[in-house]
Amino acid sequence: MKTFIVVAAAVAAALSAGTARADILATATNINSQNFAGNVAFPVILDGEGGKTTIKFTTEKAGPVVIAFYAECAVDGGVFTWADIDIQVDPAGAGGFKPIPPTNDDNAICTGFEEAPNGGDDRWLSAVVAGVVQLPKGAHKVKVRGFLNGDGFVRLDDILLTVQN
């Protein structure tokens, strides 16, 4: 019995030492659709209640922060048309928004197809764009910028932004 207690205590200690935990620092949701037309950058409205394009959050200590943008997305355009999403952060004391990797490249959240199967928007999908950024302790801001590459339009809907560390 004594051996069982020692082994059980060791297993419990090992499991608890490896437990990871993420704190949610901020969230924003918008269930209202947003439509944007060809070859133009656009600010994404993150908060459907207040119409905010910028969300504030605070970190208690320096370290990595994960920011994820979720949305339904459809592009009406050909195979060379896509919607790009950049998650941009204005770190405490840094003075200015900068896109975080890997969103600082021409990553596609959704793309157009040769022909729309039902004659309207091309295929709908739910997608996530996320990145990790090292931030100092303090107050920060995040916003999402979209860009439609090519002719046509993009529709974003059912948006969720989460910030966690």
N, C-alpha and C positions, 0 to 999 in steps of 0.2 A: 504494500500500500504506500509506503514511504517513497519507493522508487516512482510509482505512478504520480504522486503529487509533485515530485521534483521534475519529472518529464513534462507534466502538464503545465507547470509554472514556466519552464524553459520555452515550450511551444507558445504559450500565451505571450511571453516577453518578446519572442522573435516576431510573432505576428503583429504585435502592437508597434514594434519599432519600425516596421516597414509600411505602416499605414499612411497613405497620402491623403491630404485634405486640401480642397480648394475653397477659398472664400470668394463669394460673389461680391464684387465691388460696385457694379452698376449694371442695370439692364434698361432696355428701351424696346417698346413694341409699337408697331404700326400696322393695322389691318387694312388700311386704305391703300388702294392701288395708286401707283405712280407711273406715268407714261412719259418717255423722253424720246425725241426724234434725233436722227442721224448726225454722226460725227461731231458731237458736242459733249463737253464735260457737264455734269449735273450734280448738285448736292442732293443726297438722299435724306428724306425726312424720316428721322428715326423714331420720333415720338408722335403718334397719331393724335393724342389728346392735345398737346401743346404746339405741335408743328415744329419741334426743335430739330435742328440739323447738327447740333453739338451737344454732347453729353459730358458732364463733369464727374470725376471720381477721384478718390484720395487713396494713396498707399501709405501704410504705417511705417514701412521700411523699404529700403532699396531692394530690388530683385526683379525676377521675371514676371511679366503679366501676359496672360493669354486674352486676346480679343477675338471674338468670333461674330461674324455677320451671317445670318440665315435669311433666306428669302425664297419665295416662289418667283420664277423668272421665265419669261418668254421673249424671244426676239422674232420680229417679223422682218425677214431679210434673207438674203442668199447665204450660201455656205461660207462666204468670207465676211460675214457680219457677226459680231459678237459683242456682248456687254462685259466690260471690265470693271472690277470693283477694287478701289484702293482704300484701305483702312488707314486713316491718318491720325497721329497723336501729337499733341502739343504738351511735351513734358514740363514738369515744374521747373521754372527757372531757365528753360531753354529758349523761349521766345520764338514760336513758330511751329506750324503743323508740318510733319514729315510723314510720308507713307512708311508703314512697317513691312519688313520682309515676311513672306514672299509676295505680299500684295503690291509691292512697288514696281512690279513688272506688268506685262500685258496679259495677266492671267484672265481667263474667261470664266464668268459665273454661268453664262448660258450662251448658246450660239444659234444662228439661223440654219435652216436646212434648204435643200433644193426646192422643195415644194411643201407647202403646209398641207397636212393630211385632210383638213376640213375646210380649207379655203381661207382661214383667218390667221391668227397668230400661229407661229410655228409651235412645236411641241413645248408644253409646260413642264417644268421640273422644279423640284425643291433642291436648293444647293447651299453649301456653306463655303465661306471664304474666311480663313483664320490666320493669325500670325502671333508671334511671341516677340515681345520687346522688353529690354532691360530698362527699368525706370528708377529714378531716385525717389526717396521719400518725399511726399508732398501732394499738392493738388494738380491734377492733370485734366486734359480735355481730349475727347475723341470725336471724330466725324468720319463719315463715309462719303467718298466721291465716286461717282460712276462715270463711265465713258462708253458711248456707243461707237464702236469701230465699224464703219460702213454705212450704207444707206438703209433706211427702214426705221423701225422704232423698237424700243425695249419697254417691257412692262414688268415692274417689280410689285410684289404684293406679299402680305403676311410676313412682315419683317420682324426680326428679333436680333438685337445686339446684346452680347454679354461681355462683361469685363471681369476677369477672375485672376487670382494669384494663389 
